[in-house]
Amino acid sequence: MKLADRVKPISYLKAHAPEVIRELSVHGEPVIVTLHGEAKAVLQDIASYEQTQETLALLKVLALTARNVEAGRVKPAKQAFSSIRARLKV
Protein backbone atom coordinates (compact mmCIF):
# COMPACT_ATOMS: atom_id res chain seq x y z
CA MET A 1 0.00 0.00 0.00
CA LYS A 2 1.27 3.46 -0.86
CA LEU A 3 2.21 5.89 1.89
CA ALA A 4 -0.32 8.40 0.54
CA ASP A 5 -3.07 5.86 1.30
CA ARG A 6 -1.86 5.65 4.92
CA VAL A 7 -2.24 9.42 5.63
CA LYS A 8 -5.52 10.26 7.34
CA PRO A 9 -6.86 13.45 8.93
CA ILE A 10 -7.69 13.27 12.61
CA SER A 11 -11.38 13.66 11.77
CA TYR A 12 -11.20 10.38 9.83
CA LEU A 13 -9.55 8.70 12.81
CA LYS A 14 -12.26 9.99 15.14
CA ALA A 15 -15.02 8.69 12.87
CA HIS A 16 -13.38 5.36 11.97
CA ALA A 17 -11.17 4.43 14.93
CA PRO A 18 -12.20 0.74 15.17
CA GLU A 19 -11.69 0.25 11.43
CA VAL A 20 -8.29 1.95 11.50
CA ILE A 21 -7.16 -0.19 14.44
CA ARG A 22 -8.33 -3.38 12.70
CA GLU A 23 -6.35 -2.39 9.59
CA LEU A 24 -3.27 -1.77 11.73
CA SER A 25 -3.54 -5.30 13.11
CA VAL A 26 -4.11 -6.91 9.71
CA HIS A 27 -1.65 -4.98 7.56
CA GLY A 28 0.93 -3.87 10.14
CA GLU A 29 1.50 -0.64 8.24
CA PRO A 30 1.50 2.61 10.23
CA VAL A 31 -1.09 5.33 9.76
CA ILE A 32 0.02 8.95 9.65
CA VAL A 33 -2.46 11.29 11.34
CA THR A 34 -2.70 14.89 10.21
CA LEU A 35 -4.03 17.94 12.00
CA HIS A 36 -4.80 21.01 9.89
CA GLY A 37 -2.99 19.40 6.97
CA GLU A 38 0.24 18.72 8.87
CA ALA A 39 1.49 15.28 9.87
CA LYS A 40 1.31 15.18 13.68
CA ALA A 41 1.34 11.53 14.76
CA VAL A 42 1.96 7.98 13.63
CA LEU A 43 -0.21 5.07 14.72
CA GLN A 44 1.17 1.56 14.58
CA ASP A 45 0.14 -1.83 15.90
CA ILE A 46 1.62 -2.99 19.20
CA ALA A 47 3.75 -5.76 17.68
CA SER A 48 5.43 -3.28 15.31
CA TYR A 49 5.93 -0.82 18.17
CA GLU A 50 7.57 -3.48 20.35
CA GLN A 51 9.83 -4.53 17.47
CA THR A 52 10.81 -0.90 16.91
CA GLN A 53 11.64 -0.46 20.61
CA GLU A 54 13.76 -3.64 20.64
CA THR A 55 15.61 -2.50 17.53
CA LEU A 56 16.31 0.91 19.07
CA ALA A 57 17.60 -0.73 22.25
CA LEU A 58 20.00 -2.89 20.23
CA LEU A 59 21.17 0.13 18.24
CA LYS A 60 21.86 2.02 21.48
CA VAL A 61 23.94 -0.92 22.77
CA LEU A 62 25.89 -1.00 19.50
CA ALA A 63 26.51 2.75 19.63
CA LEU A 64 27.69 2.55 23.24
CA THR A 65 29.97 -0.34 22.38
CA ALA A 66 31.44 1.56 19.45
CA ARG A 67 32.12 4.59 21.68
CA ASN A 68 33.83 2.36 24.27
CA VAL A 69 36.02 0.79 21.59
CA GLU A 70 36.94 4.22 20.20
CA ALA A 71 37.80 5.41 23.72
CA GLY A 72 40.03 2.38 24.26
CA ARG A 73 37.86 0.95 27.03
CA VAL A 74 38.35 -2.66 25.94
CA LYS A 75 39.98 -5.80 27.36
CA PRO A 76 41.12 -9.00 25.72
CA ALA A 77 38.27 -11.55 25.78
CA LYS A 78 40.22 -13.96 27.99
CA GLN A 79 40.70 -11.27 30.65
CA ALA A 80 37.07 -10.15 30.44
CA PHE A 81 35.72 -13.68 30.89
CA SER A 82 38.10 -14.35 33.77
CA SER A 83 36.83 -11.21 35.48
CA ILE A 84 33.20 -12.27 34.96
CA ARG A 85 33.85 -15.78 36.26
CA ALA A 86 35.54 -14.35 39.36
CA ARG A 87 32.51 -12.16 40.08
CA LEU A 88 30.08 -15.05 39.64
CA LYS A 89 31.93 -17.19 42.19
CA VAL A 90 31.45 -14.60 44.92
N, CA and C atoms as a LAMMPS dump frame, in Angstrom:
ITEM: TIMESTEP
0
ITEM: NUMBER OF ATOMS
270
ITEM: BOX BOUNDS ff ff ff
-5.0000000000000000e+02 5.0000000000000000e+02
-5.0000000000000000e+02 5.0000000000000000e+02
-5.0000000000000000e+02 5.0000000000000000e+02
ITEM: ATOMS id mol type element x y z
1 1 1 N 0.843 -1.178 0
2 1 2 C 0 0 0
3 1 3 C 0.89 1.244 0
4 2 1 N 0.494 2.228 -0.77
5 2 2 C 1.271 3.457 -0.864
6 2 3 C 1.15 4.278 0.413
7 3 1 N 2.209 5.042 0.699
8 3 2 C 2.214 5.894 1.886
9 3 3 C 1.06 6.893 1.832
10 4 1 N 0.757 7.418 0.669
11 4 2 C -0.324 8.396 0.542
12 4 3 C -1.658 7.819 1.01
13 5 1 N -1.841 6.506 0.851
14 5 2 C -3.071 5.861 1.305
15 5 3 C -3.106 5.699 2.823
16 6 1 N -1.969 5.845 3.472
17 6 2 C -1.86 5.654 4.919
18 6 3 C -1.964 6.973 5.685
19 7 1 N -2.113 8.096 4.991
20 7 2 C -2.237 9.417 5.631
21 7 3 C -3.715 9.733 5.802
22 8 1 N -4.105 10.002 7.046
23 8 2 C -5.516 10.264 7.344
24 8 3 C -5.631 11.487 8.251
25 9 1 N -6.634 12.319 8.013
26 9 2 C -6.862 13.446 8.929
27 9 3 C -7.42 12.926 10.253
28 10 1 N -7.229 13.686 11.287
29 10 2 C -7.691 13.268 12.608
30 10 3 C -9.213 13.075 12.628
31 11 1 N -9.917 13.822 11.826
32 11 2 C -11.381 13.662 11.771
33 11 3 C -11.744 12.265 11.261
34 12 1 N -10.968 11.746 10.315
35 12 2 C -11.203 10.38 9.828
36 12 3 C -10.947 9.384 10.952
37 13 1 N -9.873 9.595 11.688
38 13 2 C -9.55 8.704 12.805
39 13 3 C -10.666 8.709 13.849
40 14 1 N -11.175 9.891 14.162
41 14 2 C -12.257 9.987 15.143
42 14 3 C -13.495 9.219 14.687
43 15 1 N -13.815 9.315 13.407
44 15 2 C -15.024 8.686 12.873
45 15 3 C -14.849 7.195 12.598
46 16 1 N -13.615 6.751 12.384
47 16 2 C -13.384 5.365 11.969
48 16 3 C -12.335 4.645 12.814
49 17 1 N -12.224 4.997 14.078
50 17 2 C -11.171 4.432 14.93
51 17 3 C -11.147 2.901 14.942
52 18 1 N -12.27 2.21 15.15
53 18 2 C -12.205 0.742 15.172
54 18 3 C -11.694 0.148 13.856
55 19 1 N -12.131 0.727 12.751
56 19 2 C -11.691 0.248 11.434
57 19 3 C -10.191 0.476 11.243
58 20 1 N -9.712 1.63 11.628
59 20 2 C -8.289 1.95 11.496
60 20 3 C -7.455 0.985 12.342
61 21 1 N -7.901 0.72 13.551
62 21 2 C -7.162 -0.186 14.437
63 21 3 C -7.161 -1.606 13.883
64 22 1 N -8.292 -2.047 13.33
65 22 2 C -8.328 -3.378 12.697
66 22 3 C -7.336 -3.458 11.544
67 23 1 N -7.283 -2.414 10.727
68 23 2 C -6.354 -2.387 9.59
69 23 3 C -4.899 -2.42 10.074
70 24 1 N -4.624 -1.73 11.174
71 24 2 C -3.268 -1.771 11.731
72 24 3 C -2.883 -3.201 12.085
73 25 1 N -3.81 -3.928 12.704
74 25 2 C -3.536 -5.302 13.113
75 25 3 C -3.352 -6.219 11.916
76 26 1 N -4.153 -6.031 10.883
77 26 2 C -4.11 -6.909 9.714
78 26 3 C -2.898 -6.61 8.841
79 27 1 N -2.689 -5.354 8.515
80 27 2 C -1.646 -4.979 7.557
81 27 3 C -0.307 -4.669 8.211
82 28 1 N -0.318 -4.209 9.456
83 28 2 C 0.93 -3.874 10.137
84 28 3 C 1.602 -2.618 9.631
85 29 1 N 0.928 -1.882 8.782
86 29 2 C 1.502 -0.645 8.244
87 29 3 C 1.014 0.539 9.083
88 30 1 N 1.904 1.475 9.4
89 30 2 C 1.503 2.614 10.234
90 30 3 C 0.557 3.558 9.5
91 31 1 N -0.193 4.308 10.278
92 31 2 C -1.092 5.333 9.757
93 31 3 C -0.564 6.677 10.238
94 32 1 N -0.436 7.609 9.319
95 32 2 C 0.021 8.954 9.653
96 32 3 C -1.209 9.83 9.837
97 33 1 N -1.302 10.463 11.008
98 33 2 C -2.46 11.291 11.338
99 33 3 C -2.084 12.757 11.156
100 34 1 N -2.953 13.469 10.439
101 34 2 C -2.7 14.889 10.208
102 34 3 C -3.669 15.742 11.014
103 35 1 N -3.209 16.933 11.327
104 35 2 C -4.031 17.937 11.999
105 35 3 C -3.814 19.245 11.256
106 36 1 N -4.872 19.791 10.706
107 36 2 C -4.797 21.006 9.895
108 36 3 C -3.804 20.838 8.737
109 37 1 N -3.818 19.656 8.132
110 37 2 C -2.988 19.399 6.968
111 37 3 C -1.54 19.048 7.247
112 38 1 N -1.136 19.052 8.507
113 38 2 C 0.24 18.715 8.869
114 38 3 C 0.29 17.366 9.556
115 39 1 N 1.294 16.562 9.202
116 39 2 C 1.486 15.279 9.872
117 39 3 C 1.847 15.546 11.328
118 40 1 N 1.105 14.931 12.254
119 40 2 C 1.313 15.181 13.683
120 40 3 C 1.593 13.921 14.486
121 41 1 N 1.157 12.754 13.988
122 41 2 C 1.336 11.526 14.761
123 41 3 C 1.378 10.328 13.828
124 42 1 N 1.929 9.248 14.359
125 42 2 C 1.962 7.984 13.635
126 42 3 C 1.344 6.924 14.536
127 43 1 N 0.392 6.186 14.003
128 43 2 C -0.21 5.065 14.724
129 43 3 C 0.357 3.774 14.154
130 44 1 N 0.709 2.857 15.045
131 44 2 C 1.169 1.557 14.581
132 44 3 C 0.671 0.484 15.538
133 45 1 N 0.611 -0.753 15.044
134 45 2 C 0.138 -1.831 15.905
135 45 3 C 1.183 -2.124 16.973
136 46 1 N 0.758 -2.777 18.04
137 46 2 C 1.621 -2.986 19.198
138 46 3 C 2.824 -3.868 18.865
139 47 1 N 2.637 -4.877 18.029
140 47 2 C 3.755 -5.76 17.676
141 47 3 C 4.847 -4.98 16.942
142 48 1 N 4.454 -4.111 16.028
143 48 2 C 5.431 -3.283 15.311
144 48 3 C 6.12 -2.313 16.255
145 49 1 N 5.356 -1.749 17.184
146 49 2 C 5.932 -0.822 18.166
147 49 3 C 6.973 -1.532 19.022
148 50 1 N 6.624 -2.727 19.517
149 50 2 C 7.57 -3.478 20.351
150 50 3 C 8.828 -3.834 19.569
151 51 1 N 8.664 -4.211 18.31
152 51 2 C 9.828 -4.529 17.473
153 51 3 C 10.696 -3.292 17.278
154 52 1 N 10.075 -2.155 17.068
155 52 2 C 10.813 -0.901 16.907
156 52 3 C 11.601 -0.581 18.18
157 53 1 N 10.965 -0.748 19.341
158 53 2 C 11.638 -0.462 20.605
159 53 3 C 12.828 -1.397 20.83
160 54 1 N 12.657 -2.678 20.495
161 54 2 C 13.757 -3.637 20.644
162 54 3 C 14.912 -3.286 19.704
163 55 1 N 14.579 -2.895 18.496
164 55 2 C 15.605 -2.505 17.527
165 55 3 C 16.369 -1.282 18.019
166 56 1 N 15.647 -0.288 18.546
167 56 2 C 16.305 0.907 19.074
168 56 3 C 17.218 0.57 20.247
169 57 1 N 16.774 -0.333 21.112
170 57 2 C 17.604 -0.727 22.248
171 57 3 C 18.901 -1.38 21.764
172 58 1 N 18.803 -2.254 20.777
173 58 2 C 19.999 -2.889 20.232
174 58 3 C 20.928 -1.871 19.575
175 59 1 N 20.352 -0.913 18.868
176 59 2 C 21.172 0.125 18.238
177 59 3 C 21.888 0.977 19.283
178 60 1 N 21.227 1.252 20.402
179 60 2 C 21.863 2.016 21.48
180 60 3 C 23.031 1.238 22.062
181 61 1 N 22.85 -0.08 22.248
182 61 2 C 23.938 -0.916 22.771
183 61 3 C 25.111 -0.908 21.8
184 62 1 N 24.814 -1.024 20.51
185 62 2 C 25.888 -0.998 19.503
186 62 3 C 26.624 0.336 19.503
187 63 1 N 25.89 1.432 19.616
188 63 2 C 26.514 2.753 19.632
189 63 3 C 27.39 2.918 20.866
190 64 1 N 26.905 2.475 22.014
191 64 2 C 27.686 2.553 23.245
192 64 3 C 28.95 1.714 23.136
193 65 1 N 28.814 0.528 22.577
194 65 2 C 29.973 -0.337 22.381
195 65 3 C 30.992 0.313 21.461
196 66 1 N 30.53 0.897 20.384
197 66 2 C 31.444 1.563 19.448
198 66 3 C 32.184 2.71 20.134
199 67 1 N 31.463 3.493 20.959
200 67 2 C 32.121 4.588 21.684
201 67 3 C 33.168 4.052 22.656
202 68 1 N 32.86 2.956 23.345
203 68 2 C 33.825 2.365 24.27
204 68 3 C 35.064 1.857 23.528
205 69 1 N 34.879 1.262 22.381
206 69 2 C 36.02 0.788 21.59
207 69 3 C 36.868 1.972 21.141
208 70 1 N 36.216 3.032 20.643
209 70 2 C 36.945 4.218 20.201
210 70 3 C 37.716 4.863 21.344
211 71 1 N 37.158 4.801 22.555
212 71 2 C 37.803 5.412 23.716
213 71 3 C 38.867 4.492 24.323
214 72 1 N 39.013 3.298 23.77
215 72 2 C 40.03 2.385 24.256
216 72 3 C 39.633 1.636 25.516
217 73 1 N 38.34 1.657 25.845
218 73 2 C 37.864 0.948 27.034
219 73 3 C 37.511 -0.494 26.659
220 74 1 N 38.544 -1.258 26.319
221 74 2 C 38.354 -2.656 25.935
222 74 3 C 39.38 -3.526 26.652
223 75 1 N 39.066 -4.82 26.765
224 75 2 C 39.978 -5.797 27.359
225 75 3 C 40.032 -6.994 26.412
226 76 1 N 41.117 -7.744 26.47
227 76 2 C 41.124 -9 25.718
228 76 3 C 40.001 -9.902 26.255
229 77 1 N 39.399 -10.707 25.4
230 77 2 C 38.27 -11.555 25.781
231 77 3 C 38.622 -12.467 26.949
232 78 1 N 39.819 -13.038 26.922
233 78 2 C 40.217 -13.961 27.991
234 78 3 C 40.18 -13.259 29.35
235 79 1 N 40.692 -12.04 29.403
236 79 2 C 40.704 -11.267 30.648
237 79 3 C 39.275 -10.91 31.073
238 80 1 N 38.444 -10.527 30.129
239 80 2 C 37.066 -10.147 30.441
240 80 3 C 36.298 -11.33 31.021
241 81 1 N 36.435 -12.5 30.397
242 81 2 C 35.719 -13.676 30.887
243 81 3 C 36.25 -14.132 32.242
244 82 1 N 37.53 -14.006 32.453
245 82 2 C 38.097 -14.35 33.768
246 82 3 C 37.511 -13.45 34.843
247 83 1 N 37.395 -12.184 34.543
248 83 2 C 36.827 -11.213 35.479
249 83 3 C 35.365 -11.547 35.785
250 84 1 N 34.614 -11.917 34.773
251 84 2 C 33.199 -12.27 34.961
252 84 3 C 33.081 -13.532 35.808
253 85 1 N 33.88 -14.525 35.481
254 85 2 C 33.85 -15.784 36.259
255 85 3 C 34.179 -15.525 37.728
256 86 1 N 35.153 -14.664 37.984
257 86 2 C 35.539 -14.353 39.359
258 86 3 C 34.378 -13.695 40.108
259 87 1 N 33.645 -12.82 39.456
260 87 2 C 32.507 -12.163 40.085
261 87 3 C 31.369 -13.133 40.353
262 88 1 N 31.175 -14.094 39.472
263 88 2 C 30.083 -15.055 39.636
264 88 3 C 30.34 -16.024 40.783
265 89 1 N 31.595 -16.278 41.107
266 89 2 C 31.934 -17.19 42.19
267 89 3 C 31.652 -16.591 43.562
268 90 1 N 31.632 -15.283 43.646
269 90 2 C 31.452 -14.598 44.923
270 90 3 C 30.031 -14.643 45.379
